[in-house]
Amino acid sequence: MTKAKNTTQNVLPDNTSDNFAIDWFRAASPYINAHRGKTLVLALPGEWLRSDLLPTLTHDLTLLSHLGLRLVVCFGLRAQVEEELARDNKSSEIVAGRRVTDAHALRTIVEAAGTTRTKLESCLSMGLPNTPMAGARLSVSSGNYVTAQPFGVHNGLDFQHTGSIREVHATAITALLDAGHVVLLPPLGHSVTGDVFNVTANELASACAIALKADKLVFLVNELPMSSPQEVLRQASASRLEELMATSVRNDATHANNASNNELESIVPQAIEAVRQGVERVHLLLNEDRNALLCEMFTRDGSGTLITANQWEHIRAATINDVGGIIELIEPLQANGTLVSRSREQLELDIEKFVVSERDGTVVACAAMYPDDQTGEVEIACIATHPAYRGMGRGDELLTHLENTATKQGFTMARLQSTRTGHWFVERGYVESALESLPASRQSSYNSQRNSKIYQKTLRK
Ligand SMILES: CC(C)(COP(=O)(O)OP(=O)(O)OC[C@H]1O[C@@H](n2cnc3c(N)ncnc32)[C@H](O)[C@@H]1OP(=O)(O)O)[C@@H](O)C(=O)NCCC(=O)NCCS
Protein backbone atom coordinates (compact mmCIF):
# COMPACT_ATOMS: atom_id res chain seq x y z
CA MET A 1 0.00 0.00 0.00
CA THR A 2 2.72 2.38 1.08
CA LYS A 3 4.79 1.37 -1.94
CA ALA A 4 1.99 2.10 -4.41
CA LYS A 5 1.52 5.53 -2.88
CA ASN A 6 5.22 6.30 -3.23
CA THR A 7 5.25 5.17 -6.84
CA THR A 8 2.41 7.55 -7.67
CA GLN A 9 4.24 10.34 -5.95
CA ASN A 10 7.35 9.57 -7.98
CA VAL A 11 5.43 9.69 -11.24
CA LEU A 12 3.57 12.90 -10.50
CA PRO A 13 5.34 14.79 -7.74
CA ASP A 14 3.39 17.60 -6.16
CA ASN A 15 5.87 20.11 -7.42
CA THR A 16 4.83 23.55 -8.51
CA SER A 17 7.31 23.88 -11.37
CA ASP A 18 6.39 20.43 -12.76
CA ASN A 19 2.71 21.30 -12.56
CA PHE A 20 3.41 24.59 -14.27
CA ALA A 21 5.24 22.76 -17.06
CA ILE A 22 2.36 20.32 -17.48
CA ASP A 23 -0.19 23.15 -17.59
CA TRP A 24 2.00 24.96 -20.11
CA PHE A 25 2.21 21.81 -22.22
CA ARG A 26 -1.58 21.48 -22.20
CA ALA A 27 -1.98 25.13 -23.17
CA ALA A 28 0.51 24.64 -26.01
CA SER A 29 -1.12 21.52 -27.45
CA PRO A 30 -3.55 23.32 -29.81
CA TYR A 31 -0.58 25.14 -31.33
CA ILE A 32 1.40 21.93 -31.71
CA ASN A 33 -1.47 20.54 -33.72
CA ALA A 34 -1.94 23.71 -35.75
CA HIS A 35 1.75 23.95 -36.74
CA ARG A 36 2.17 20.37 -37.92
CA GLY A 37 2.91 20.30 -41.68
CA LYS A 38 3.31 24.09 -41.87
CA THR A 39 6.33 25.66 -43.57
CA LEU A 40 8.47 28.10 -41.61
CA VAL A 41 11.27 30.13 -43.14
CA LEU A 42 13.72 31.65 -40.66
CA ALA A 43 16.14 34.46 -41.46
CA LEU A 44 19.07 33.96 -39.13
CA PRO A 45 21.52 36.88 -38.82
CA GLY A 46 25.21 36.05 -38.97
CA GLU A 47 25.90 37.45 -35.50
CA TRP A 48 23.44 34.92 -34.06
CA LEU A 49 25.54 32.08 -35.34
CA ARG A 50 28.37 33.25 -33.11
CA SER A 51 26.28 33.98 -30.02
CA ASP A 52 25.82 31.89 -26.86
CA LEU A 53 22.20 31.50 -27.89
CA LEU A 54 23.01 29.33 -30.93
CA PRO A 55 22.75 25.97 -29.09
CA THR A 56 19.33 26.96 -27.68
CA LEU A 57 18.11 28.04 -31.09
CA THR A 58 19.31 24.90 -32.83
CA HIS A 59 17.70 22.72 -30.13
CA ASP A 60 14.47 24.68 -30.66
CA LEU A 61 14.69 24.16 -34.43
CA THR A 62 15.24 20.43 -33.92
CA LEU A 63 12.22 20.36 -31.64
CA LEU A 64 10.07 22.23 -34.18
CA SER A 65 11.17 19.87 -36.92
CA HIS A 66 10.24 16.87 -34.79
CA LEU A 67 6.86 18.46 -34.11
CA GLY A 68 6.23 18.36 -37.85
CA LEU A 69 7.19 21.86 -38.99
CA ARG A 70 8.91 22.14 -42.35
CA LEU A 71 11.94 24.37 -41.80
CA VAL A 72 14.06 26.46 -44.11
CA VAL A 73 16.87 28.44 -42.48
CA CYS A 74 18.39 31.32 -44.48
CA PHE A 75 21.51 32.38 -42.67
CA GLY A 76 23.46 35.61 -42.94
CA LEU A 77 27.21 36.04 -42.73
CA ARG A 78 27.79 39.75 -42.23
CA ALA A 79 29.50 39.48 -38.84
CA GLN A 80 31.71 36.58 -39.97
CA VAL A 81 32.70 38.32 -43.20
CA GLU A 82 33.50 41.62 -41.43
CA GLU A 83 35.77 39.72 -39.05
CA GLU A 84 37.56 37.86 -41.84
CA LEU A 85 38.02 41.00 -43.93
CA ALA A 86 39.45 42.84 -40.93
CA ARG A 87 41.86 39.95 -40.35
CA ASP A 88 43.04 40.35 -43.96
CA ASN A 89 43.30 44.13 -43.50
CA LYS A 90 40.55 44.60 -46.03
CA SER A 91 37.13 46.19 -45.89
CA SER A 92 34.10 46.42 -48.14
CA GLU A 93 31.44 49.07 -48.20
CA ILE A 94 27.81 48.40 -47.25
CA VAL A 95 25.42 50.69 -49.05
CA ALA A 96 21.71 50.71 -48.20
CA GLY A 97 22.00 47.32 -46.52
CA ARG A 98 23.97 45.68 -49.35
CA ARG A 99 27.64 44.88 -49.49
CA VAL A 100 29.62 46.09 -52.46
CA THR A 101 31.18 42.70 -53.11
CA ASP A 102 34.57 42.75 -54.78
CA ALA A 103 36.42 39.53 -55.70
CA HIS A 104 38.17 39.29 -52.32
CA ALA A 105 34.93 39.85 -50.40
CA LEU A 106 33.19 37.19 -52.50
CA ARG A 107 35.94 34.67 -51.73
CA THR A 108 35.58 35.47 -48.03
CA ILE A 109 31.80 35.06 -48.20
CA VAL A 110 32.00 31.72 -49.99
CA GLU A 111 34.47 30.43 -47.40
CA ALA A 112 32.40 31.75 -44.50
CA ALA A 113 29.29 30.13 -46.04
CA GLY A 114 30.99 26.72 -46.02
CA THR A 115 32.31 27.05 -42.47
CA THR A 116 29.01 28.36 -41.12
CA ARG A 117 26.93 25.76 -42.89
CA THR A 118 29.11 23.03 -41.41
CA LYS A 119 28.79 24.58 -37.95
CA LEU A 120 25.00 24.77 -38.27
CA GLU A 121 24.83 21.21 -39.55
CA SER A 122 26.77 19.95 -36.57
CA CYS A 123 24.64 21.93 -34.11
CA LEU A 124 21.53 20.46 -35.73
CA SER A 125 23.01 16.98 -35.48
CA MET A 126 23.42 17.10 -31.71
CA GLY A 127 21.59 14.34 -29.95
CA LEU A 128 23.73 13.51 -26.94
CA PRO A 129 21.98 12.04 -23.92
CA ASN A 130 22.51 15.21 -21.90
CA THR A 131 21.06 17.59 -24.49
CA PRO A 132 17.38 18.58 -24.85
CA MET A 133 17.09 16.59 -28.09
CA ALA A 134 18.69 13.39 -26.86
CA GLY A 135 18.50 10.68 -29.51
CA ALA A 136 16.94 12.98 -32.11
CA ARG A 137 18.07 12.59 -35.72
CA LEU A 138 17.68 15.34 -38.24
CA SER A 139 18.63 15.43 -41.92
CA VAL A 140 19.94 18.78 -43.08
CA SER A 141 20.32 19.73 -46.75
CA SER A 142 21.77 22.60 -48.68
CA GLY A 143 22.48 23.17 -52.37
CA ASN A 144 22.13 25.34 -55.47
CA TYR A 145 18.49 26.25 -54.92
CA VAL A 146 18.77 29.98 -55.61
CA THR A 147 19.39 31.65 -58.95
CA ALA A 148 20.70 35.20 -58.81
CA GLN A 149 21.59 37.93 -61.25
CA PRO A 150 23.92 40.91 -60.85
CA PHE A 151 22.47 43.67 -58.69
CA GLY A 152 24.25 45.99 -61.07
CA VAL A 153 25.26 49.63 -61.00
CA HIS A 154 23.20 52.00 -58.84
CA ASN A 155 23.82 55.75 -58.77
CA GLY A 156 27.12 55.10 -60.50
CA LEU A 157 28.22 52.52 -57.91
CA ASP A 158 29.00 49.03 -59.26
CA PHE A 159 27.98 46.43 -56.67
CA GLN A 160 30.13 43.87 -58.54
CA HIS A 161 29.49 40.35 -57.16
CA THR A 162 26.38 41.40 -55.23
CA GLY A 163 23.29 39.78 -56.67
CA SER A 164 19.54 40.06 -56.57
CA ILE A 165 17.39 36.94 -56.44
CA ARG A 166 15.99 35.75 -59.71
CA GLU A 167 14.44 32.48 -58.70
CA VAL A 168 14.11 30.20 -55.70
CA HIS A 169 13.80 26.58 -56.81
CA ALA A 170 10.68 25.83 -54.83
CA THR A 171 10.10 22.37 -56.32
CA ALA A 172 13.53 21.11 -55.24
CA ILE A 173 13.23 22.62 -51.75
CA THR A 174 9.69 21.28 -51.36
CA ALA A 175 10.90 17.77 -52.22
CA LEU A 176 13.50 18.01 -49.44
CA LEU A 177 10.92 19.34 -46.97
CA ASP A 178 8.55 16.53 -47.97
CA ALA A 179 11.34 14.08 -47.14
CA GLY A 180 11.64 15.61 -43.66
CA HIS A 181 14.88 17.53 -44.26
CA VAL A 182 15.72 20.90 -42.77
CA VAL A 183 16.97 23.11 -45.61
CA LEU A 184 19.88 25.50 -44.98
CA LEU A 185 20.40 28.35 -47.43
CA PRO A 186 23.53 30.54 -47.35
CA PRO A 187 23.25 34.09 -48.72
CA LEU A 188 24.53 33.02 -52.13
CA GLY A 189 22.89 32.67 -55.50
CA HIS A 190 24.17 31.00 -58.64
CA SER A 191 23.67 32.28 -62.16
CA VAL A 192 23.13 30.52 -65.44
CA THR A 193 26.57 31.82 -66.48
CA GLY A 194 28.16 29.85 -63.64
CA ASP A 195 28.84 32.90 -61.43
CA VAL A 196 28.19 33.14 -57.71
CA PHE A 197 26.54 36.19 -56.21
CA ASN A 198 26.28 37.49 -52.67
CA VAL A 199 22.63 38.12 -51.75
CA THR A 200 21.18 39.38 -48.48
CA ALA A 201 19.84 36.74 -46.09
CA ASN A 202 16.69 38.80 -45.40
CA GLU A 203 15.87 39.17 -49.08
CA LEU A 204 16.55 35.48 -49.60
CA ALA A 205 14.29 34.49 -46.69
CA SER A 206 11.46 36.65 -48.01
CA ALA A 207 11.84 35.35 -51.60
CA CYS A 208 12.03 31.80 -50.31
CA ALA A 209 8.90 32.19 -48.16
CA ILE A 210 7.02 33.62 -51.15
CA ALA A 211 8.20 30.88 -53.54
CA LEU A 212 7.34 28.12 -51.06
CA LYS A 213 4.03 29.77 -50.10
CA ALA A 214 5.30 29.44 -46.53
CA ASP A 215 2.92 29.76 -43.62
CA LYS A 216 5.43 31.69 -41.54
CA LEU A 217 8.46 33.86 -42.11
CA VAL A 218 10.51 34.77 -39.05
CA PHE A 219 13.11 37.51 -38.77
CA LEU A 220 15.32 37.93 -35.69
CA VAL A 221 15.81 41.63 -35.05
CA ASN A 222 17.63 43.89 -32.59
CA GLU A 223 14.51 45.93 -31.86
CA LEU A 224 10.79 45.61 -32.49
CA PRO A 225 8.74 48.30 -34.22
CA MET A 226 6.83 50.61 -31.86
CA SER A 227 3.20 51.66 -32.15
CA SER A 228 3.99 54.70 -29.98
CA PRO A 229 7.15 55.83 -28.19
CA GLN A 230 6.08 53.72 -25.19
CA GLU A 231 4.45 50.69 -26.76
CA VAL A 232 5.84 47.84 -28.82
CA LEU A 233 3.76 47.04 -31.87
CA ARG A 234 2.45 43.52 -31.24
CA GLN A 235 0.34 42.98 -34.32
CA ALA A 236 -0.18 44.94 -37.51
CA SER A 237 -1.36 44.69 -41.04
CA ALA A 238 1.21 45.33 -43.75
CA SER A 239 -0.35 48.75 -44.46
CA ARG A 240 -0.31 49.79 -40.81
CA LEU A 241 3.33 48.81 -40.47
CA GLU A 242 4.15 50.70 -43.63
CA GLU A 243 2.47 53.81 -42.21
CA LEU A 244 4.35 53.44 -38.94
CA MET A 245 7.69 53.03 -40.67
CA ALA A 246 6.97 56.06 -42.83
CA THR A 247 6.43 58.20 -39.73
CA SER A 248 9.50 56.57 -38.17
CA VAL A 249 7.87 55.65 -34.86
CA ARG A 250 10.33 53.17 -33.46
CA ASN A 251 11.35 51.35 -30.38
CA ASP A 252 14.25 53.72 -29.93
CA ALA A 253 12.37 56.90 -28.98
CA THR A 254 15.53 58.97 -29.23
CA HIS A 255 16.31 57.55 -32.68
CA ALA A 256 19.93 57.44 -31.56
CA ASN A 257 20.49 53.80 -32.41
CA ASN A 258 21.01 54.08 -36.12
CA ALA A 259 22.30 50.55 -36.56
CA SER A 260 19.06 49.12 -35.19
CA ASN A 261 16.91 51.53 -37.17
CA ASN A 262 18.70 50.66 -40.38
CA GLU A 263 18.19 46.98 -39.65
CA LEU A 264 14.42 47.44 -39.24
CA GLU A 265 14.30 49.65 -42.31
CA SER A 266 15.82 46.88 -44.40
CA ILE A 267 13.77 44.03 -42.88
CA VAL A 268 10.32 45.61 -42.76
CA PRO A 269 10.01 46.03 -46.58
CA GLN A 270 10.90 42.33 -46.97
CA ALA A 271 8.27 41.43 -44.38
CA ILE A 272 5.63 43.57 -46.08
CA GLU A 273 6.48 42.17 -49.51
CA ALA A 274 6.15 38.62 -48.16
CA VAL A 275 2.67 39.10 -46.66
CA ARG A 276 1.49 40.96 -49.76
CA GLN A 277 2.67 38.02 -51.87
CA GLY A 278 0.71 35.50 -49.82
CA VAL A 279 2.85 34.52 -46.82
CA GLU A 280 0.26 34.29 -44.09
CA ARG A 281 2.28 35.51 -41.14
CA VAL A 282 5.57 37.28 -40.70
CA HIS A 283 7.04 37.44 -37.21
CA LEU A 284 9.70 39.84 -36.00
CA LEU A 285 11.35 38.43 -32.88
CA LEU A 286 13.91 39.98 -30.58
CA ASN A 287 17.17 38.18 -31.17
CA GLU A 288 18.38 38.62 -27.59
CA ASP A 289 15.39 36.68 -26.24
CA ARG A 290 16.32 32.99 -26.11
CA ASN A 291 12.66 31.98 -25.70
CA ALA A 292 11.26 34.22 -28.42
CA LEU A 293 10.76 31.57 -31.10
CA LEU A 294 8.98 28.99 -28.94
CA CYS A 295 7.00 31.68 -27.15
CA GLU A 296 5.81 33.07 -30.49
CA MET A 297 4.88 29.61 -31.75
CA PHE A 298 3.21 28.15 -28.69
CA THR A 299 1.60 30.93 -26.69
CA ARG A 300 -1.46 32.97 -27.52
CA ASP A 301 0.15 36.39 -27.31
CA GLY A 302 3.59 35.46 -28.62
CA SER A 303 6.60 37.60 -27.91
CA GLY A 304 7.33 39.68 -30.99
CA THR A 305 5.52 41.59 -33.73
CA LEU A 306 3.13 39.71 -35.98
CA ILE A 307 2.53 41.12 -39.46
CA THR A 308 -0.36 39.88 -41.55
CA ALA A 309 -1.76 40.93 -44.91
CA ASN A 310 -5.06 42.32 -43.80
CA GLN A 311 -5.87 41.25 -40.30
CA TRP A 312 -7.62 44.07 -38.43
CA GLU A 313 -7.26 46.14 -41.57
CA HIS A 314 -10.94 46.19 -42.18
CA ILE A 315 -12.13 45.94 -38.58
CA ARG A 316 -13.20 49.20 -36.99
CA ALA A 317 -15.66 50.58 -34.45
CA ALA A 318 -19.10 51.04 -36.00
CA THR A 319 -20.53 54.54 -36.42
CA ILE A 320 -24.09 55.72 -36.84
CA ASN A 321 -23.49 55.63 -40.62
CA ASP A 322 -23.13 51.85 -40.43
CA VAL A 323 -26.62 51.26 -39.05
CA GLY A 324 -28.08 50.72 -42.54
CA GLY A 325 -25.33 48.26 -43.50
CA ILE A 326 -25.68 46.31 -40.25
CA ILE A 327 -29.46 46.08 -40.64
CA GLU A 328 -29.04 44.74 -44.16
CA LEU A 329 -26.65 42.12 -42.82
CA ILE A 330 -28.65 40.96 -39.80
CA GLU A 331 -32.24 41.33 -41.00
CA PRO A 332 -32.43 37.91 -42.71
CA LEU A 333 -30.82 36.31 -39.66
CA GLN A 334 -33.33 37.99 -37.37
CA ALA A 335 -36.14 36.91 -39.65
CA ASN A 336 -35.12 33.23 -39.48
CA GLY A 337 -34.55 33.39 -35.72
CA THR A 338 -30.76 32.97 -35.77
CA LEU A 339 -30.28 36.40 -34.19
CA VAL A 340 -32.39 38.20 -31.60
CA SER A 341 -34.45 40.97 -33.21
CA ARG A 342 -33.27 44.54 -32.65
CA SER A 343 -35.18 47.58 -33.83
CA ARG A 344 -33.36 50.31 -35.76
CA GLU A 345 -33.75 52.57 -32.71
CA GLN A 346 -32.14 49.96 -30.46
CA LEU A 347 -29.33 49.50 -32.92
CA GLU A 348 -28.74 53.25 -33.09
CA LEU A 349 -28.60 53.41 -29.28
CA ASP A 350 -26.17 50.49 -29.11
CA ILE A 351 -24.03 51.42 -32.11
CA GLU A 352 -20.87 52.11 -30.09
CA LYS A 353 -20.99 48.51 -28.86
CA PHE A 354 -20.54 47.27 -32.46
CA VAL A 355 -17.48 46.63 -34.57
CA VAL A 356 -17.68 46.03 -38.27
CA SER A 357 -15.54 44.42 -40.91
CA GLU A 358 -15.60 46.51 -44.04
CA ARG A 359 -14.74 45.74 -47.61
CA ASP A 360 -14.77 48.36 -50.32
CA GLY A 361 -16.96 50.57 -48.16
CA THR A 362 -19.53 47.83 -47.43
CA VAL A 363 -20.15 46.24 -44.06
CA VAL A 364 -19.55 42.53 -44.63
CA ALA A 365 -19.49 41.38 -40.99
CA CYS A 366 -20.40 42.78 -37.59
CA ALA A 367 -20.34 41.89 -33.92
CA ALA A 368 -21.22 43.59 -30.65
CA MET A 369 -19.83 43.49 -27.14
CA TYR A 370 -21.70 44.57 -24.02
CA PRO A 371 -19.32 45.10 -21.07
CA ASP A 372 -20.56 44.72 -17.49
CA ASP A 373 -18.16 46.50 -15.13
CA GLN A 374 -19.84 45.05 -12.07
CA THR A 375 -19.27 41.42 -12.97
CA GLY A 376 -16.06 41.93 -14.95
CA GLU A 377 -17.70 40.10 -17.86
CA VAL A 378 -18.58 40.98 -21.42
CA GLU A 379 -21.42 39.63 -23.50
CA ILE A 380 -20.71 38.97 -27.16
CA ALA A 381 -23.73 39.37 -29.42
CA CYS A 382 -24.97 39.82 -32.95
CA ILE A 383 -21.92 38.33 -34.68
CA ALA A 384 -22.70 37.83 -38.35
CA THR A 385 -20.87 37.60 -41.67
CA HIS A 386 -22.53 38.23 -45.00
CA PRO A 387 -23.09 34.82 -46.69
CA ALA A 388 -20.84 35.81 -49.62
CA TYR A 389 -17.91 36.41 -47.25
CA ARG A 390 -18.23 33.46 -44.89
CA GLY A 391 -15.45 30.95 -44.32
CA MET A 392 -12.66 33.49 -44.85
CA GLY A 393 -11.87 34.03 -41.19
CA ARG A 394 -13.81 37.28 -40.75
CA GLY A 395 -16.01 35.93 -37.95
CA ASP A 396 -12.90 34.62 -36.23
CA GLU A 397 -11.13 37.98 -36.58
CA LEU A 398 -14.09 39.88 -35.16
CA LEU A 399 -14.45 37.54 -32.20
CA THR A 400 -10.69 37.63 -31.47
CA HIS A 401 -10.71 41.41 -31.82
CA LEU A 402 -13.53 41.74 -29.26
CA GLU A 403 -11.90 39.26 -26.87
CA ASN A 404 -8.56 41.10 -27.11
CA THR A 405 -10.28 44.44 -26.49
CA ALA A 406 -12.10 43.00 -23.47
CA THR A 407 -8.87 41.49 -22.09
CA LYS A 408 -7.02 44.78 -22.50
CA GLN A 409 -9.83 46.54 -20.61
CA GLY A 410 -9.46 44.07 -17.72
CA PHE A 411 -12.51 41.85 -18.34
CA THR A 412 -11.96 38.23 -17.44
CA MET A 413 -14.94 36.40 -18.91
CA ALA A 414 -16.83 36.50 -22.21
CA ARG A 415 -20.36 35.13 -22.43
CA LEU A 416 -22.89 34.72 -25.17
CA GLN A 417 -26.16 33.04 -25.99
CA SER A 418 -26.74 31.09 -29.16
CA THR A 419 -29.44 28.87 -30.60
CA ARG A 420 -27.62 27.43 -33.63
CA THR A 421 -24.02 28.49 -33.68
CA GLY A 422 -22.81 26.93 -30.43
CA HIS A 423 -20.23 24.69 -32.07
CA TRP A 424 -18.59 27.58 -33.86
CA PHE A 425 -17.97 29.18 -30.47
CA VAL A 426 -16.96 25.88 -28.82
CA GLU A 427 -14.27 25.54 -31.51
CA ARG A 428 -13.02 28.92 -30.37
CA GLY A 429 -12.65 27.98 -26.71
CA TYR A 430 -16.16 28.58 -25.34
CA VAL A 431 -17.85 26.06 -23.07
CA GLU A 432 -21.53 25.54 -22.55
CA SER A 433 -22.69 26.68 -19.12
CA ALA A 434 -25.86 26.69 -17.05
CA LEU A 435 -28.40 29.49 -16.84
CA GLU A 436 -27.36 29.93 -13.19
CA SER A 437 -23.88 30.96 -14.32
CA LEU A 438 -25.32 34.17 -15.82
CA PRO A 439 -25.29 37.33 -13.72
CA ALA A 440 -28.64 37.80 -11.90
CA SER A 441 -29.75 40.62 -14.21
CA ARG A 442 -29.21 38.45 -17.31
CA GLN A 443 -30.95 35.45 -15.71
CA SER A 444 -34.10 37.49 -15.15
CA SER A 445 -34.11 38.73 -18.77
CA TYR A 446 -33.35 35.26 -20.22
CA ASN A 447 -35.88 34.45 -22.96
CA SER A 448 -36.94 30.90 -22.10
CA GLN A 449 -39.09 30.68 -25.24
CA ARG A 450 -36.01 31.25 -27.39
CA ASN A 451 -34.20 28.65 -25.23
CA SER A 452 -30.72 29.72 -26.30
CA LYS A 453 -27.74 27.85 -24.98
CA ILE A 454 -25.30 29.78 -22.85
CA TYR A 455 -21.56 29.75 -23.53
CA GLN A 456 -18.64 31.27 -21.67
CA LYS A 457 -14.92 31.62 -22.06
CA THR A 458 -12.30 32.72 -19.55
CA LEU A 459 -10.22 35.53 -21.00
CA ARG A 460 -6.54 35.30 -20.23
CA LYS A 461 -3.98 38.06 -20.50
C1 LIG B 1 -20.94 32.11 -37.46
C2 LIG B 1 -20.46 33.12 -38.49
C3 LIG B 1 -20.47 34.51 -37.85
C4 LIG B 1 -19.01 32.77 -38.88
O1 LIG B 1 -18.55 33.74 -39.76
P1 LIG B 1 -17.36 33.47 -40.79
O2 LIG B 1 -16.86 34.81 -41.24
O3 LIG B 1 -17.77 32.51 -41.82
O4 LIG B 1 -16.33 32.83 -39.78
P2 LIG B 1 -14.97 32.08 -40.06
O5 LIG B 1 -14.57 32.21 -41.48
O6 LIG B 1 -14.04 32.58 -39.02
O7 LIG B 1 -15.37 30.57 -39.74
C5 LIG B 1 -15.88 29.73 -40.72
C6 LIG B 1 -15.93 28.31 -40.20
O8 LIG B 1 -17.00 28.19 -39.24
C7 LIG B 1 -17.83 27.09 -39.64
N1 LIG B 1 -19.20 27.38 -39.20
C8 LIG B 1 -20.07 28.26 -39.68
N2 LIG B 1 -21.23 28.17 -39.00
C9 LIG B 1 -21.06 27.21 -38.07
C10 LIG B 1 -21.90 26.65 -37.07
N3 LIG B 1 -23.16 27.03 -36.89
N4 LIG B 1 -21.39 25.69 -36.28
C11 LIG B 1 -20.11 25.24 -36.44
N5 LIG B 1 -19.28 25.75 -37.39
C12 LIG B 1 -19.75 26.71 -38.19
C13 LIG B 1 -17.71 27.07 -41.15
O9 LIG B 1 -18.07 25.82 -41.67
C14 LIG B 1 -16.24 27.36 -41.34
O10 LIG B 1 -15.51 26.19 -41.07
P3 LIG B 1 -14.16 25.84 -41.86
O11 LIG B 1 -13.20 26.97 -41.56
O12 LIG B 1 -13.73 24.54 -41.29
O13 LIG B 1 -14.54 25.80 -43.29
C15 LIG B 1 -21.31 33.08 -39.78
O14 LIG B 1 -21.43 31.74 -40.20
C16 LIG B 1 -22.67 33.69 -39.65
O15 LIG B 1 -22.87 34.86 -39.89
N6 LIG B 1 -23.67 32.87 -39.23
C17 LIG B 1 -25.00 33.32 -39.07
C18 LIG B 1 -25.14 34.23 -37.85
C19 LIG B 1 -24.87 33.48 -36.56
O16 LIG B 1 -25.17 32.31 -36.39
N7 LIG B 1 -24.30 34.25 -35.59
C20 LIG B 1 -24.03 33.74 -34.26
C21 LIG B 1 -25.13 34.18 -33.38
S1 LIG B 1 -24.87 33.64 -31.75
The ligand as a MOL file (V3000), in Angstrom:
LIG
                    3D

  0  0  0     0  0            999 V3000
M  V30 BEGIN CTAB
M  V30 COUNTS 48 50 0 0 0
M  V30 BEGIN ATOM
M  V30 1 C -20.9390 32.1090 -37.4560 0
M  V30 2 C -20.4630 33.1160 -38.4880 0
M  V30 3 C -20.4720 34.5060 -37.8530 0
M  V30 4 C -19.0150 32.7690 -38.8830 0
M  V30 5 O -18.5550 33.7450 -39.7590 0
M  V30 6 P -17.3640 33.4680 -40.7930 0
M  V30 7 O -16.8590 34.8140 -41.2430 0
M  V30 8 O -17.7680 32.5110 -41.8170 0
M  V30 9 O -16.3260 32.8280 -39.7810 0
M  V30 10 P -14.9740 32.0770 -40.0650 0
M  V30 11 O -14.5690 32.2070 -41.4800 0
M  V30 12 O -14.0360 32.5810 -39.0180 0
M  V30 13 O -15.3660 30.5720 -39.7430 0
M  V30 14 C -15.8820 29.7320 -40.7220 0
M  V30 15 C -15.9300 28.3090 -40.2000 0
M  V30 16 O -17.0000 28.1910 -39.2440 0
M  V30 17 C -17.8280 27.0910 -39.6410 0
M  V30 18 N -19.2000 27.3810 -39.1960 0
M  V30 19 C -20.0700 28.2600 -39.6820 0
M  V30 20 N -21.2290 28.1660 -38.9990 0
M  V30 21 C -21.0620 27.2120 -38.0740 0
M  V30 22 C -21.8980 26.6490 -37.0720 0
M  V30 23 N -23.1550 27.0340 -36.8940 0
M  V30 24 N -21.3900 25.6860 -36.2810 0
M  V30 25 C -20.1130 25.2430 -36.4430 0
M  V30 26 N -19.2770 25.7520 -37.3850 0
M  V30 27 C -19.7510 26.7070 -38.1910 0
M  V30 28 C -17.7100 27.0720 -41.1490 0
M  V30 29 O -18.0740 25.8180 -41.6660 0
M  V30 30 C -16.2420 27.3580 -41.3380 0
M  V30 31 O -15.5100 26.1920 -41.0730 0
M  V30 32 P -14.1590 25.8430 -41.8640 0
M  V30 33 O -13.2050 26.9730 -41.5570 0
M  V30 34 O -13.7310 24.5410 -41.2890 0
M  V30 35 O -14.5430 25.8010 -43.2890 0
M  V30 36 C -21.3110 33.0850 -39.7850 0
M  V30 37 O -21.4290 31.7410 -40.1970 0
M  V30 38 C -22.6750 33.6850 -39.6480 0
M  V30 39 O -22.8740 34.8600 -39.8890 0
M  V30 40 N -23.6680 32.8690 -39.2280 0
M  V30 41 C -24.9990 33.3190 -39.0660 0
M  V30 42 C -25.1350 34.2260 -37.8460 0
M  V30 43 C -24.8750 33.4840 -36.5580 0
M  V30 44 O -25.1690 32.3100 -36.3940 0
M  V30 45 N -24.2980 34.2500 -35.5940 0
M  V30 46 C -24.0290 33.7410 -34.2600 0
M  V30 47 C -25.1290 34.1760 -33.3820 0
M  V30 48 S -24.8710 33.6390 -31.7490 0
M  V30 END ATOM
M  V30 BEGIN BOND
M  V30 1 1 1 2
M  V30 2 1 2 3
M  V30 3 1 2 4
M  V30 4 1 2 36
M  V30 5 1 4 5
M  V30 6 1 5 6
M  V30 7 2 6 7
M  V30 8 1 6 8
M  V30 9 1 6 9
M  V30 10 1 9 10
M  V30 11 2 10 11
M  V30 12 1 10 12
M  V30 13 1 10 13
M  V30 14 1 13 14
M  V30 15 1 14 15
M  V30 16 1 15 16
M  V30 17 1 15 30
M  V30 18 1 16 17
M  V30 19 1 17 18
M  V30 20 1 17 28
M  V30 21 1 18 19
M  V30 22 1 18 27
M  V30 23 2 19 20
M  V30 24 1 20 21
M  V30 25 1 21 22
M  V30 26 2 21 27
M  V30 27 1 22 23
M  V30 28 2 22 24
M  V30 29 1 24 25
M  V30 30 2 25 26
M  V30 31 1 26 27
M  V30 32 1 28 29
M  V30 33 1 28 30
M  V30 34 1 30 31
M  V30 35 1 31 32
M  V30 36 2 32 33
M  V30 37 1 32 34
M  V30 38 1 32 35
M  V30 39 1 36 37
M  V30 40 1 36 38
M  V30 41 2 38 39
M  V30 42 1 38 40
M  V30 43 1 40 41
M  V30 44 1 41 42
M  V30 45 1 42 43
M  V30 46 2 43 44
M  V30 47 1 43 45
M  V30 48 1 45 46
M  V30 49 1 46 47
M  V30 50 1 47 48
M  V30 END BOND
M  V30 END CTAB
M  END
